[in-house]
Amino acid sequence: MRNIPPHIEKEANRFYWIVKGHLIPDEWSDKDVEGIYDSYMKRIWGNHENIVQEHDFEAAWSDKYDTFEKTKTLK
């Protein structure tokens, strides 16, 4: 589990999805995730076409989050 605010983690993953097309790897540190949040925000700011790249992000995020919550509950 990460020690960063959930909204920062989700937004960092959304930004990464827009640029790279997939979620941030689980192995990355909190510092790396926060770095993505800061640097990718600048990278996509004002890019009105980025909304096209968001396609399927919510489904991927929900799948990852739901899987994590189910695993956490089973332990």
N, C-alpha and C positions, 0 to 999 in steps of 0.2 A: 504494500500500500504506500502511496506517495504521501509526502509531508508538505504538499503545496495545496493551496485552495482548489477545490474541485472545479470551479469555474475557470481557473487559469489552465488547469490540465486539459479541460475540454476545448477551450479556445485554442490552445497551443496545438492540439490534435487537429482541430478544424483548419487552422492555418497550414499545418503540415500537409493535410489532405489536399487542400487547394493547390499547393505547389508541387507536391510529390505524388499524390494519388493514393496514399495509404496512411494508416495511423502510425504514430511514433512507436518504435519498438519498446517493449516492456523493460528491456535491459538498460535503457537510458536512465541516467541519474536525474534527480529533481533539478539540478543545476542546468543540465542539458535541455530539459523540457522548458524551463523558464527562459533559457536563451533562445529557444525556438519562438516562444511567445513574443519576446522583445524584437528579435531581428526579423521574423516573418511578418509581424505587424507592419513594420516599415516597408517591407518588400511588397505587400499586397495593398497597402493604403492607397486609395484613389483608383485602384484597378477595378473598374466597373464590370469587367468581364469575369471577375473571380467567382461570381455567383454561379456561373455555368460549371465551374470546377467543384462546386459543393455537392454535386449530384451523388447520392448514396452515402454521404457522410453520416447522417443521422442513423441510418440502418447499421452501418459498420460500428458506430459508437455504441448504439444500444446493444448490439450483439456482444461486443467486448465487455461492456458494463454488466449486462445481464449474466453473462458467463462468469464473470468475476464474483458477482453477488451470490450466485448459486454455489460456487465453489466455496466461498467464505461461509455460507450457511451450513454446508455439509461437514465442515471441520469442527 
